Amino acid sequence: MNQILVIGYGNPLRGDDGVGWRVAEAAAAVLPDPPVSVLTVQLLTPELADPISRSDLLILIDAAAEGPPGEVRCFPIAAGSAAAASLAIGTHEVTLDRLLGMAQELFGHCPPAYMVTIAGESFEVSETLTPGVEASVPEAVSAFWAWGI
């Protein structure tokens, strides 16, 4: 059975920046466990390279600062080079390509990875999403079905 890792990230105390968490939580409610594991984190850190390397498919979810509020975009992510991976070790936040490069370099496996972004409207201090972004959560979750989950 293929292991699928879903990581929603962002700051749930900054309004629409928390949409990654919200989509990940909504996905956890409807996707089978196992093979789907869901994590919510504020930042991408080097420690995530290990669980990423143990998955067969990775889906990342985050807010986007550009685009019409609530716009959902889905696209593949390429793994970073080993050189990029080595530059990321020891930092508190890493880029997506560096994190994927670390999974390959340190653990010998980097799964295919996809990104789901939802354009935010407000990133002010708040624990709630704006209405347009909230309305896009089901659309973002339905994007997972396109990858055969």
C-alpha positions, 0 to 999 in steps of 0.5 A: 500500500502506498504511503501518502504524506499530506503536510499543511503549513502556515500560521493559523494565528495569521488569518488566511495563512492558516488555510494550509492547516484547515485544508490538511485537517479537512483532508484528514477527515475524509482520507483513509488512515492509513495510507494517508498521514497528515501533519500540520506545521508552522514552518518547513524544517529539516526534521520533515525530511525523514517522514517525507523520505518514507512516503510514496507521495507528498502533498503540501498545502500552503497559503499564497500571497498572490492571486484572487482570494480563494484561488486554488492552484495545484502543481508538481514540485521538483526536488532540489539538488544535493548541494541545495540540501546541504545548504539547508541543514541547520536552519529553522526554515527551508525551501520546498526544493531544499527539503525534498533534496534533503530527503533524497540526500540524507535518506535515499528517497524523495517521493513525487511531490505536489503543492496545493496553494490557496490565495489569501486575502488577509494575513492579519492576526486572526484565528479565522479564514476570510469567507472567500478562502474558507469557501475554497477549502473543499475545492482544495481537498478535492484536488487530491483526487486528481492524484489518485488518492 
